[in-house]
Amino acid sequence: MPDDRLSLDRHDRAILQVLGSEGRLSVAELARRIGLSKTPTQARLRRLEAEGIITGYRAMVNPIRLGLAHVAFVELRLNDTREAALKAFNDAVRAIPEIEECHMIAGGFDYLLKVRTADMAAYREVMAERISALPHVANSSTYVVMEAVRDSAFAPTI
């Protein structure tokens, strides 16, 4: 199996680490933080983007300030795991905005969902009307989050 990882030096790693936690820095400030001048920093940044290591930039939004404090993790087991069934399930999941994350799992169940809603009543409605109605869902187990000890976007420590 070919290895798609690219070789990164310490400056590349520093760029990824800084931008992973503060994506709105100017190139000049980024250059200052990693110890290079602006031109080579900008060239490295463009290369990291062109090679698909940096895939985009986005704002990190506080969901609690938007009234979306309820988080539940849902284990789902499907009654059919052939490719056509998985594709139908995956396509349907993408249409439910309350599903913040969806991961196919190797283990005792097939998928793990992270579902974010305003409260338990909203979660129950999403679960009953939308998640349970997803194609090929056989059963589910829900785990409600009491406290997020660490909840952040990927920030590499490479």
PyMOL commands that place a pseudoatom at each C-alpha (Angstrom):
pseudoatom trace, name=CA, resn=MET, resi=1, chain=A, elem=C, hetatm=0, pos=[0.000, 0.000, 0.000]
pseudoatom trace, name=CA, resn=PRO, resi=2, chain=A, elem=C, hetatm=0, pos=[1.562, 3.344, -1.002]
pseudoatom trace, name=CA, resn=ASP, resi=3, chain=A, elem=C, hetatm=0, pos=[2.264, 5.913, 1.683]
pseudoatom trace, name=CA, resn=ASP, resi=4, chain=A, elem=C, hetatm=0, pos=[0.558, 9.222, 0.805]
pseudoatom trace, name=CA, resn=ARG, resi=5, chain=A, elem=C, hetatm=0, pos=[2.256, 11.153, 3.606]
pseudoatom trace, name=CA, resn=LEU, resi=6, chain=A, elem=C, hetatm=0, pos=[4.569, 13.926, 2.540]
pseudoatom trace, name=CA, resn=SER, resi=7, chain=A, elem=C, hetatm=0, pos=[7.893, 14.708, 4.115]
pseudoatom trace, name=CA, resn=LEU, resi=8, chain=A, elem=C, hetatm=0, pos=[7.622, 17.795, 6.298]
pseudoatom trace, name=CA, resn=ASP, resi=9, chain=A, elem=C, hetatm=0, pos=[10.499, 19.671, 7.866]
pseudoatom trace, name=CA, resn=ARG, resi=10, chain=A, elem=C, hetatm=0, pos=[10.376, 21.582, 11.142]
pseudoatom trace, name=CA, resn=HIS, resi=11, chain=A, elem=C, hetatm=0, pos=[9.166, 24.814, 9.479]
pseudoatom trace, name=CA, resn=ASP, resi=12, chain=A, elem=C, hetatm=0, pos=[6.299, 23.004, 7.725]
pseudoatom trace, name=CA, resn=ARG, resi=13, chain=A, elem=C, hetatm=0, pos=[5.339, 21.393, 11.025]
pseudoatom trace, name=CA, resn=ALA, resi=14, chain=A, elem=C, hetatm=0, pos=[5.501, 24.762, 12.780]
pseudoatom trace, name=CA, resn=ILE, resi=15, chain=A, elem=C, hetatm=0, pos=[3.205, 26.305, 10.154]
pseudoatom trace, name=CA, resn=LEU, resi=16, chain=A, elem=C, hetatm=0, pos=[0.666, 23.514, 10.642]
pseudoatom trace, name=CA, resn=GLN, resi=17, chain=A, elem=C, hetatm=0, pos=[0.842, 23.758, 14.414]
pseudoatom trace, name=CA, resn=VAL, resi=18, chain=A, elem=C, hetatm=0, pos=[0.373, 27.537, 14.505]
pseudoatom trace, name=CA, resn=LEU, resi=19, chain=A, elem=C, hetatm=0, pos=[-2.406, 27.601, 11.894]
pseudoatom trace, name=CA, resn=GLY, resi=20, chain=A, elem=C, hetatm=0, pos=[-4.121, 24.640, 13.579]
pseudoatom trace, name=CA, resn=SER, resi=21, chain=A, elem=C, hetatm=0, pos=[-4.851, 26.840, 16.564]
pseudoatom trace, name=CA, resn=GLU, resi=22, chain=A, elem=C, hetatm=0, pos=[-4.869, 30.323, 14.993]
pseudoatom trace, name=CA, resn=GLY, resi=23, chain=A, elem=C, hetatm=0, pos=[-5.911, 30.192, 11.348]
pseudoatom trace, name=CA, resn=ARG, resi=24, chain=A, elem=C, hetatm=0, pos=[-6.419, 33.932, 10.839]
pseudoatom trace, name=CA, resn=LEU, resi=25, chain=A, elem=C, hetatm=0, pos=[-2.811, 35.010, 11.192]
pseudoatom trace, name=CA, resn=SER, resi=26, chain=A, elem=C, hetatm=0, pos=[-1.273, 37.140, 8.487]
pseudoatom trace, name=CA, resn=VAL, resi=27, chain=A, elem=C, hetatm=0, pos=[1.625, 35.620, 6.581]
pseudoatom trace, name=CA, resn=ALA, resi=28, chain=A, elem=C, hetatm=0, pos=[3.913, 38.200, 8.214]
pseudoatom trace, name=CA, resn=GLU, resi=29, chain=A, elem=C, hetatm=0, pos=[2.825, 37.141, 11.727]
pseudoatom trace, name=CA, resn=LEU, resi=30, chain=A, elem=C, hetatm=0, pos=[3.043, 33.465, 10.805]
pseudoatom trace, name=CA, resn=ALA, resi=31, chain=A, elem=C, hetatm=0, pos=[6.577, 34.036, 9.481]
pseudoatom trace, name=CA, resn=ARG, resi=32, chain=A, elem=C, hetatm=0, pos=[7.561, 35.787, 12.703]
pseudoatom trace, name=CA, resn=ARG, resi=33, chain=A, elem=C, hetatm=0, pos=[6.201, 32.926, 14.823]
pseudoatom trace, name=CA, resn=ILE, resi=34, chain=A, elem=C, hetatm=0, pos=[8.009, 30.177, 12.915]
pseudoatom trace, name=CA, resn=GLY, resi=35, chain=A, elem=C, hetatm=0, pos=[11.277, 32.066, 12.502]
pseudoatom trace, name=CA, resn=LEU, resi=36, chain=A, elem=C, hetatm=0, pos=[11.349, 32.565, 8.735]
pseudoatom trace, name=CA, resn=SER, resi=37, chain=A, elem=C, hetatm=0, pos=[10.949, 35.610, 6.534]
pseudoatom trace, name=CA, resn=LYS, resi=38, chain=A, elem=C, hetatm=0, pos=[7.632, 36.329, 4.809]
pseudoatom trace, name=CA, resn=THR, resi=39, chain=A, elem=C, hetatm=0, pos=[8.531, 35.114, 1.284]
pseudoatom trace, name=CA, resn=PRO, resi=40, chain=A, elem=C, hetatm=0, pos=[9.649, 31.564, 2.174]
pseudoatom trace, name=CA, resn=THR, resi=41, chain=A, elem=C, hetatm=0, pos=[6.774, 31.260, 4.655]
pseudoatom trace, name=CA, resn=GLN, resi=42, chain=A, elem=C, hetatm=0, pos=[4.292, 32.229, 1.950]
pseudoatom trace, name=CA, resn=ALA, resi=43, chain=A, elem=C, hetatm=0, pos=[5.881, 29.750, -0.489]
pseudoatom trace, name=CA, resn=ARG, resi=44, chain=A, elem=C, hetatm=0, pos=[5.658, 26.958, 2.101]
pseudoatom trace, name=CA, resn=LEU, resi=45, chain=A, elem=C, hetatm=0, pos=[2.054, 27.853, 2.865]
pseudoatom trace, name=CA, resn=ARG, resi=46, chain=A, elem=C, hetatm=0, pos=[1.120, 27.716, -0.842]
pseudoatom trace, name=CA, resn=ARG, resi=47, chain=A, elem=C, hetatm=0, pos=[2.904, 24.348, -1.199]
pseudoatom trace, name=CA, resn=LEU, resi=48, chain=A, elem=C, hetatm=0, pos=[1.095, 22.903, 1.842]
pseudoatom trace, name=CA, resn=GLU, resi=49, chain=A, elem=C, hetatm=0, pos=[-2.211, 24.033, 0.296]
pseudoatom trace, name=CA, resn=ALA, resi=50, chain=A, elem=C, hetatm=0, pos=[-1.315, 22.757, -3.202]
pseudoatom trace, name=CA, resn=GLU, resi=51, chain=A, elem=C, hetatm=0, pos=[-0.263, 19.346, -1.831]
pseudoatom trace, name=CA, resn=GLY, resi=52, chain=A, elem=C, hetatm=0, pos=[-3.564, 18.996, 0.036]
pseudoatom trace, name=CA, resn=ILE, resi=53, chain=A, elem=C, hetatm=0, pos=[-2.090, 19.097, 3.530]
pseudoatom trace, name=CA, resn=ILE, resi=54, chain=A, elem=C, hetatm=0, pos=[-3.954, 22.323, 4.299]
pseudoatom trace, name=CA, resn=THR, resi=55, chain=A, elem=C, hetatm=0, pos=[-7.424, 21.783, 2.865]
pseudoatom trace, name=CA, resn=GLY, resi=56, chain=A, elem=C, hetatm=0, pos=[-9.121, 25.012, 3.929]
pseudoatom trace, name=CA, resn=TYR, resi=57, chain=A, elem=C, hetatm=0, pos=[-9.757, 27.621, 6.594]
pseudoatom trace, name=CA, resn=ARG, resi=58, chain=A, elem=C, hetatm=0, pos=[-12.862, 28.150, 8.680]
pseudoatom trace, name=CA, resn=ALA, resi=59, chain=A, elem=C, hetatm=0, pos=[-14.210, 29.965, 11.690]
pseudoatom trace, name=CA, resn=MET, resi=60, chain=A, elem=C, hetatm=0, pos=[-14.589, 28.005, 14.899]
pseudoatom trace, name=CA, resn=VAL, resi=61, chain=A, elem=C, hetatm=0, pos=[-18.091, 28.668, 16.214]
pseudoatom trace, name=CA, resn=ASN, resi=62, chain=A, elem=C, hetatm=0, pos=[-19.181, 28.300, 19.837]
pseudoatom trace, name=CA, resn=PRO, resi=63, chain=A, elem=C, hetatm=0, pos=[-22.287, 26.078, 19.568]
pseudoatom trace, name=CA, resn=ILE, resi=64, chain=A, elem=C, hetatm=0, pos=[-23.354, 26.797, 23.151]
pseudoatom trace, name=CA, resn=ARG, resi=65, chain=A, elem=C, hetatm=0, pos=[-23.650, 30.520, 22.362]
pseudoatom trace, name=CA, resn=LEU, resi=66, chain=A, elem=C, hetatm=0, pos=[-25.941, 29.491, 19.489]
pseudoatom trace, name=CA, resn=GLY, resi=67, chain=A, elem=C, hetatm=0, pos=[-28.197, 27.520, 21.837]
pseudoatom trace, name=CA, resn=LEU, resi=68, chain=A, elem=C, hetatm=0, pos=[-26.864, 24.096, 20.821]
pseudoatom trace, name=CA, resn=ALA, resi=69, chain=A, elem=C, hetatm=0, pos=[-25.534, 22.804, 24.140]
pseudoatom trace, name=CA, resn=HIS, resi=70, chain=A, elem=C, hetatm=0, pos=[-26.914, 19.253, 24.042]
pseudoatom trace, name=CA, resn=VAL, resi=71, chain=A, elem=C, hetatm=0, pos=[-24.500, 16.651, 22.665]
pseudoatom trace, name=CA, resn=ALA, resi=72, chain=A, elem=C, hetatm=0, pos=[-25.142, 12.946, 22.320]
pseudoatom trace, name=CA, resn=PHE, resi=73, chain=A, elem=C, hetatm=0, pos=[-23.089, 10.170, 20.804]
pseudoatom trace, name=CA, resn=VAL, resi=74, chain=A, elem=C, hetatm=0, pos=[-25.110, 7.508, 19.039]
pseudoatom trace, name=CA, resn=GLU, resi=75, chain=A, elem=C, hetatm=0, pos=[-23.946, 4.014, 18.170]
pseudoatom trace, name=CA, resn=LEU, resi=76, chain=A, elem=C, hetatm=0, pos=[-25.816, 2.616, 15.184]
pseudoatom trace, name=CA, resn=ARG, resi=77, chain=A, elem=C, hetatm=0, pos=[-25.927, -0.925, 13.896]
pseudoatom trace, name=CA, resn=LEU, resi=78, chain=A, elem=C, hetatm=0, pos=[-27.170, -1.459, 10.357]
pseudoatom trace, name=CA, resn=ASN, resi=79, chain=A, elem=C, hetatm=0, pos=[-29.128, -4.459, 9.097]
pseudoatom trace, name=CA, resn=ASP, resi=80, chain=A, elem=C, hetatm=0, pos=[-27.242, -4.386, 5.772]
pseudoatom trace, name=CA, resn=THR, resi=81, chain=A, elem=C, hetatm=0, pos=[-23.584, -3.458, 5.288]
pseudoatom trace, name=CA, resn=ARG, resi=82, chain=A, elem=C, hetatm=0, pos=[-23.165, -4.085, 1.581]
pseudoatom trace, name=CA, resn=GLU, resi=83, chain=A, elem=C, hetatm=0, pos=[-21.725, -1.175, -0.418]
pseudoatom trace, name=CA, resn=ALA, resi=84, chain=A, elem=C, hetatm=0, pos=[-25.083, 0.023, -1.785]
pseudoatom trace, name=CA, resn=ALA, resi=85, chain=A, elem=C, hetatm=0, pos=[-26.566, 0.095, 1.749]
pseudoatom trace, name=CA, resn=LEU, resi=86, chain=A, elem=C, hetatm=0, pos=[-23.556, 1.950, 3.151]
pseudoatom trace, name=CA, resn=LYS, resi=87, chain=A, elem=C, hetatm=0, pos=[-23.743, 4.511, 0.346]
pseudoatom trace, name=CA, resn=ALA, resi=88, chain=A, elem=C, hetatm=0, pos=[-27.469, 5.066, 0.941]
pseudoatom trace, name=CA, resn=PHE, resi=89, chain=A, elem=C, hetatm=0, pos=[-26.849, 5.488, 4.664]
pseudoatom trace, name=CA, resn=ASN, resi=90, chain=A, elem=C, hetatm=0, pos=[-23.883, 7.849, 4.163]
pseudoatom trace, name=CA, resn=ASP, resi=91, chain=A, elem=C, hetatm=0, pos=[-25.799, 10.020, 1.681]
pseudoatom trace, name=CA, resn=ALA, resi=92, chain=A, elem=C, hetatm=0, pos=[-28.796, 10.273, 4.026]
pseudoatom trace, name=CA, resn=VAL, resi=93, chain=A, elem=C, hetatm=0, pos=[-26.617, 11.182, 7.039]
pseudoatom trace, name=CA, resn=ARG, resi=94, chain=A, elem=C, hetatm=0, pos=[-25.176, 14.155, 5.155]
pseudoatom trace, name=CA, resn=ALA, resi=95, chain=A, elem=C, hetatm=0, pos=[-28.693, 15.633, 4.904]
pseudoatom trace, name=CA, resn=ILE, resi=96, chain=A, elem=C, hetatm=0, pos=[-29.199, 15.851, 8.692]
pseudoatom trace, name=CA, resn=PRO, resi=97, chain=A, elem=C, hetatm=0, pos=[-27.549, 19.041, 9.984]
pseudoatom trace, name=CA, resn=GLU, resi=98, chain=A, elem=C, hetatm=0, pos=[-27.778, 17.985, 13.634]
pseudoatom trace, name=CA, resn=ILE, resi=99, chain=A, elem=C, hetatm=0, pos=[-25.309, 15.171, 12.927]
pseudoatom trace, name=CA, resn=GLU, resi=100, chain=A, elem=C, hetatm=0, pos=[-22.049, 16.977, 13.553]
pseudoatom trace, name=CA, resn=GLU, resi=101, chain=A, elem=C, hetatm=0, pos=[-19.826, 13.935, 12.927]
pseudoatom trace, name=CA, resn=CYS, resi=102, chain=A, elem=C, hetatm=0, pos=[-20.368, 10.463, 11.515]
pseudoatom trace, name=CA, resn=HIS, resi=103, chain=A, elem=C, hetatm=0, pos=[-17.715, 7.752, 11.633]
pseudoatom trace, name=CA, resn=MET, resi=104, chain=A, elem=C, hetatm=0, pos=[-17.834, 4.187, 10.306]
pseudoatom trace, name=CA, resn=ILE, resi=105, chain=A, elem=C, hetatm=0, pos=[-16.473, 1.967, 13.068]
pseudoatom trace, name=CA, resn=ALA, resi=106, chain=A, elem=C, hetatm=0, pos=[-14.823, -1.448, 13.105]
pseudoatom trace, name=CA, resn=GLY, resi=107, chain=A, elem=C, hetatm=0, pos=[-16.220, -3.185, 16.152]
pseudoatom trace, name=CA, resn=GLY, resi=108, chain=A, elem=C, hetatm=0, pos=[-19.478, -4.071, 17.850]
pseudoatom trace, name=CA, resn=PHE, resi=109, chain=A, elem=C, hetatm=0, pos=[-21.515, -1.506, 15.909]
pseudoatom trace, name=CA, resn=ASP, resi=110, chain=A, elem=C, hetatm=0, pos=[-21.284, 0.098, 12.478]
pseudoatom trace, name=CA, resn=TYR, resi=111, chain=A, elem=C, hetatm=0, pos=[-21.396, 3.896, 12.936]
pseudoatom trace, name=CA, resn=LEU, resi=112, chain=A, elem=C, hetatm=0, pos=[-20.760, 6.444, 15.665]
pseudoatom trace, name=CA, resn=LEU, resi=113, chain=A, elem=C, hetatm=0, pos=[-22.595, 9.759, 15.350]
pseudoatom trace, name=CA, resn=LYS, resi=114, chain=A, elem=C, hetatm=0, pos=[-22.047, 12.989, 17.239]
pseudoatom trace, name=CA, resn=VAL, resi=115, chain=A, elem=C, hetatm=0, pos=[-25.402, 14.750, 17.390]
pseudoatom trace, name=CA, resn=ARG, resi=116, chain=A, elem=C, hetatm=0, pos=[-25.804, 18.347, 18.560]
pseudoatom trace, name=CA, resn=THR, resi=117, chain=A, elem=C, hetatm=0, pos=[-29.178, 19.878, 19.434]
pseudoatom trace, name=CA, resn=ALA, resi=118, chain=A, elem=C, hetatm=0, pos=[-30.632, 22.548, 21.699]
pseudoatom trace, name=CA, resn=ASP, resi=119, chain=A, elem=C, hetatm=0, pos=[-31.889, 20.178, 24.381]
pseudoatom trace, name=CA, resn=MET, resi=120, chain=A, elem=C, hetatm=0, pos=[-33.140, 16.664, 25.098]
pseudoatom trace, name=CA, resn=ALA, resi=121, chain=A, elem=C, hetatm=0, pos=[-36.546, 17.341, 23.548]
pseudoatom trace, name=CA, resn=ALA, resi=122, chain=A, elem=C, hetatm=0, pos=[-34.931, 18.431, 20.292]
pseudoatom trace, name=CA, resn=TYR, resi=123, chain=A, elem=C, hetatm=0, pos=[-32.624, 15.415, 20.399]
pseudoatom trace, name=CA, resn=ARG, resi=124, chain=A, elem=C, hetatm=0, pos=[-35.557, 13.034, 20.904]
pseudoatom trace, name=CA, resn=GLU, resi=125, chain=A, elem=C, hetatm=0, pos=[-37.271, 14.525, 17.865]
pseudoatom trace, name=CA, resn=VAL, resi=126, chain=A, elem=C, hetatm=0, pos=[-34.153, 14.239, 15.671]
pseudoatom trace, name=CA, resn=MET, resi=127, chain=A, elem=C, hetatm=0, pos=[-33.570, 10.696, 16.878]
pseudoatom trace, name=CA, resn=ALA, resi=128, chain=A, elem=C, hetatm=0, pos=[-37.160, 9.548, 16.409]
pseudoatom trace, name=CA, resn=GLU, resi=129, chain=A, elem=C, hetatm=0, pos=[-37.942, 11.305, 13.147]
pseudoatom trace, name=CA, resn=ARG, resi=130, chain=A, elem=C, hetatm=0, pos=[-34.657, 11.436, 11.284]
pseudoatom trace, name=CA, resn=ILE, resi=131, chain=A, elem=C, hetatm=0, pos=[-31.898, 9.198, 12.649]
pseudoatom trace, name=CA, resn=SER, resi=132, chain=A, elem=C, hetatm=0, pos=[-34.103, 6.160, 13.272]
pseudoatom trace, name=CA, resn=ALA, resi=133, chain=A, elem=C, hetatm=0, pos=[-35.488, 6.601, 9.753]
pseudoatom trace, name=CA, resn=LEU, resi=134, chain=A, elem=C, hetatm=0, pos=[-32.051, 6.474, 8.109]
pseudoatom trace, name=CA, resn=PRO, resi=135, chain=A, elem=C, hetatm=0, pos=[-31.685, 3.657, 5.591]
pseudoatom trace, name=CA, resn=HIS, resi=136, chain=A, elem=C, hetatm=0, pos=[-30.830, 0.234, 7.053]
pseudoatom trace, name=CA, resn=VAL, resi=137, chain=A, elem=C, hetatm=0, pos=[-30.735, 1.276, 10.742]
pseudoatom trace, name=CA, resn=ALA, resi=138, chain=A, elem=C, hetatm=0, pos=[-31.375, -1.821, 12.859]
pseudoatom trace, name=CA, resn=ASN, resi=139, chain=A, elem=C, hetatm=0, pos=[-30.772, -0.434, 16.366]
pseudoatom trace, name=CA, resn=SER, resi=140, chain=A, elem=C, hetatm=0, pos=[-29.098, 2.350, 18.288]
pseudoatom trace, name=CA, resn=SER, resi=141, chain=A, elem=C, hetatm=0, pos=[-27.635, 3.269, 21.659]
pseudoatom trace, name=CA, resn=THR, resi=142, chain=A, elem=C, hetatm=0, pos=[-27.370, 6.863, 22.854]
pseudoatom trace, name=CA, resn=TYR, resi=143, chain=A, elem=C, hetatm=0, pos=[-24.807, 8.330, 25.245]
pseudoatom trace, name=CA, resn=VAL, resi=144, chain=A, elem=C, hetatm=0, pos=[-25.531, 11.873, 26.440]
pseudoatom trace, name=CA, resn=VAL, resi=145, chain=A, elem=C, hetatm=0, pos=[-22.540, 14.115, 27.107]
pseudoatom trace, name=CA, resn=MET, resi=146, chain=A, elem=C, hetatm=0, pos=[-22.481, 15.572, 30.610]
pseudoatom trace, name=CA, resn=GLU, resi=147, chain=A, elem=C, hetatm=0, pos=[-19.334, 17.656, 30.117]
pseudoatom trace, name=CA, resn=ALA, resi=148, chain=A, elem=C, hetatm=0, pos=[-16.896, 18.176, 27.257]
pseudoatom trace, name=CA, resn=VAL, resi=149, chain=A, elem=C, hetatm=0, pos=[-13.491, 17.834, 28.883]
pseudoatom trace, name=CA, resn=ARG, resi=150, chain=A, elem=C, hetatm=0, pos=[-11.697, 18.441, 25.589]
pseudoatom trace, name=CA, resn=ASP, resi=151, chain=A, elem=C, hetatm=0, pos=[-13.570, 19.442, 22.448]
pseudoatom trace, name=CA, resn=SER, resi=152, chain=A, elem=C, hetatm=0, pos=[-11.574, 21.023, 19.676]
pseudoatom trace, name=CA, resn=ALA, resi=153, chain=A, elem=C, hetatm=0, pos=[-10.840, 20.954, 15.992]
pseudoatom trace, name=CA, resn=PHE, resi=154, chain=A, elem=C, hetatm=0, pos=[-7.781, 19.025, 14.855]
pseudoatom trace, name=CA, resn=ALA, resi=155, chain=A, elem=C, hetatm=0, pos=[-4.627, 20.914, 15.747]
pseudoatom trace, name=CA, resn=PRO, resi=156, chain=A, elem=C, hetatm=0, pos=[-1.602, 18.843, 14.801]
pseudoatom trace, name=CA, resn=THR, resi=157, chain=A, elem=C, hetatm=0, pos=[1.212, 18.240, 17.242]
pseudoatom trace, name=CA, resn=ILE, resi=158, chain=A, elem=C, hetatm=0, pos=[3.541, 16.901, 14.570]
for i in range(1, 158): cmd.bond("trace and resi %d" % i, "trace and resi %d" % (i + 1))
show_as sticks, trace
zoom trace
